[in-house]
Each structure stands twice: as C-alpha cells, then as structure tokens.
C-alpha cells in the first residue's frame, strides 16, 4: 500500500501536467471512454491491494471498512500530491524540494497511515532462538 502511495505521488510530481489533466472537471470521463477506462483501472489496482490486505474476495462489493480504507488511501496521496505541486507544504517543510518531500516526508506519513503488521510472537521466538544457537534463517 505504501509503495502504491509513493508511486502515485512520484507520478504527480514528475508529470504534473498529466496529473492535473487527469482530474480536470471540464473533461468528463463519460465523454472520453479512454479516460474512464484508465480511471477504473487505476482505482482497481488500489482496490485490489485493499482486498488483499483485508482478505476480501474479488468480484464481491467492498464492505464499509474497505470502502473507508480506499477513500483514506486515495485521499492521503492525492491530497499530498496536490499540496506538494501547489507549493502548500513549504510552511511545514521550508525549503524542501519535491524530491525531499517524496523521499523523506511522504514515507513517514504513509508509515503512520499503514504501519507494518505486527510480527507474530512465534516468529519472534524463532528468530531469538536462531540467534542464540547461531543458526541463520533462510531468506
């Protein structure tokens, strides 16, 4: 999920014209089948990740929690991208370049939003035991 978010913002910062074009109100996707299909594919990738993280089957409607997660994910990276492109983050991170926002700030934000899953206690015990006995786990 975090990698998708970084990719989204990386695209926006590297292709600002295209990014803004994708969300122009005067270009209705219903009038442009290619735009509509591209938007559906993009949202489908995010939805697929949420389904995988929550163990939801394909082809069934998202439940309320998954829909909220989708909205949170898209809103976070979309808002960050627009704020960065519009120079609105400078008062929080004065002098930060778009590259620094992408490499330093956004990953910390996404880590807070989607932290690493907890490591099961059994895995920790195995790792500790392997360390004490000098065994190395296979990668």
C-alpha positions as CSV (number, residue, x, y, z in Angstrom):
1,X,0.0,0.0,0.0
2,X,2.8,2.4,0.9
3,X,4.6,1.6,-2.4
4,X,1.5,2.4,-4.3
5,X,1.1,5.7,-2.5
6,X,4.7,6.6,-3.2
7,X,4.2,5.7,-6.9
8,X,1.1,7.9,-7.1
9,X,2.8,10.9,-5.7
10,X,6.0,10.2,-7.7
11,X,3.9,10.3,-10.9
12,X,2.2,13.5,-9.9
13,X,5.5,15.3,-9.1
14,X,7.2,14.0,-12.2
15,X,4.3,14.5,-14.6
16,X,2.3,17.5,-13.1
17,X,0.7,18.4,-16.4
18,X,-0.7,14.8,-16.9
19,X,-1.6,14.6,-13.3
20,X,-3.7,17.8,-13.4
21,X,-5.2,16.7,-16.8
22,X,-6.5,13.5,-15.2
23,X,-8.6,15.5,-12.8
24,X,-9.9,18.4,-14.9
25,X,-13.6,18.9,-14.3
26,X,-14.3,20.0,-17.8
27,X,-13.1,16.6,-19.2
28,X,-15.8,14.3,-18.1
29,X,-14.7,10.7,-18.2
30,X,-18.1,9.7,-19.6
31,X,-17.3,11.8,-22.7
32,X,-13.9,10.2,-23.0
33,X,-14.1,6.3,-22.8
34,X,-10.3,6.0,-22.6
35,X,-10.2,8.3,-19.6
36,X,-12.9,6.4,-17.9
37,X,-11.3,3.1,-18.5
38,X,-7.9,4.4,-17.3
39,X,-9.5,5.8,-14.1
40,X,-11.3,2.5,-13.4
41,X,-8.0,0.5,-13.9
42,X,-6.1,2.8,-11.5
43,X,-8.8,2.6,-8.9
44,X,-8.9,-1.2,-9.5
45,X,-5.2,-1.5,-8.5
46,X,-5.8,0.2,-5.2
47,X,-9.0,-1.8,-4.6
48,X,-7.1,-5.0,-5.3
49,X,-4.5,-4.1,-2.7
50,X,-7.1,-3.3,-0.1
51,X,-8.9,-6.6,-0.9
52,X,-5.6,-8.5,-0.4
53,X,-4.8,-6.7,2.8
54,X,-8.2,-7.4,4.2
55,X,-8.6,-10.9,2.8
56,X,-11.6,-10.0,0.7
57,X,-12.7,-11.9,-2.4
58,X,-12.6,-10.5,-5.9
59,X,-15.9,-9.8,-7.6
60,X,-17.8,-9.0,-4.4
61,X,-18.7,-5.5,-3.4
62,X,-16.3,-3.9,-0.9
63,X,-17.6,-3.8,2.7
64,X,-17.9,-0.5,4.6
65,X,-14.5,-0.8,6.2
66,X,-12.8,-1.5,2.9
67,X,-14.5,1.5,1.2
68,X,-13.3,3.7,4.0
69,X,-9.8,2.3,3.6
70,X,-9.9,3.0,-0.1
71,X,-11.1,6.6,0.5
72,X,-8.4,7.1,3.1
73,X,-5.6,5.8,0.9
74,X,-6.6,7.8,-2.2
75,X,-7.3,11.0,-0.2
76,X,-4.0,10.8,1.6
77,X,-1.8,10.5,-1.5
78,X,-4.0,12.7,-3.8
79,X,-4.1,15.5,-1.2
80,X,-0.4,15.2,-0.6
81,X,0.3,15.3,-4.3
82,X,-1.8,18.4,-4.8
83,X,-0.3,20.2,-1.8
84,X,3.2,19.4,-3.0
85,X,2.5,20.6,-6.5
86,X,0.9,23.8,-5.4
87,X,3.8,24.6,-3.0
88,X,1.5,24.4,0.0
89,X,3.8,22.3,2.1
90,X,6.6,24.9,2.2
91,X,5.4,26.3,5.5
92,X,5.7,22.9,7.1
93,X,8.9,21.8,5.4
94,X,10.5,25.1,4.3
95,X,13.0,24.7,1.5
96,X,12.1,21.0,0.9
97,X,12.3,20.1,-2.7
98,X,9.6,17.8,-4.3
99,X,12.2,15.0,-4.2
100,X,12.8,15.5,-0.5
101,X,9.1,15.5,0.2
102,X,8.9,12.2,-1.7
103,X,11.9,10.6,-0.1
104,X,11.7,11.9,3.5
105,X,8.2,13.2,4.4
106,X,5.7,11.1,2.5
107,X,7.2,7.7,3.6
108,X,6.9,8.8,7.2
109,X,3.3,9.9,6.6
110,X,2.4,6.6,4.9
111,X,4.1,4.6,7.6
112,X,1.8,6.2,10.2
113,X,-1.2,5.5,8.0
114,X,-0.3,1.9,7.2
115,X,2.2,0.6,9.7
116,X,4.0,-2.7,9.3
117,X,1.9,-5.6,10.5
118,X,2.8,-6.9,13.9
119,X,5.2,-9.8,13.9
120,X,3.6,-12.9,15.5
121,X,5.1,-13.9,18.8
122,X,6.1,-17.3,17.4
123,X,8.2,-15.7,14.7
124,X,10.0,-13.5,17.2
125,X,10.7,-16.6,19.4
126,X,12.1,-18.5,16.4
127,X,14.3,-15.6,15.5
128,X,15.6,-15.2,19.0
129,X,16.2,-18.9,19.3
130,X,18.0,-18.9,15.9
131,X,20.2,-16.0,17.1
132,X,21.1,-17.8,20.4
133,X,22.0,-21.1,18.6
134,X,23.9,-19.4,15.9
135,X,21.6,-20.7,13.1
136,X,20.7,-18.4,10.3
137,X,17.2,-18.4,8.8
138,X,16.8,-18.9,5.1
139,X,16.0,-15.7,3.3
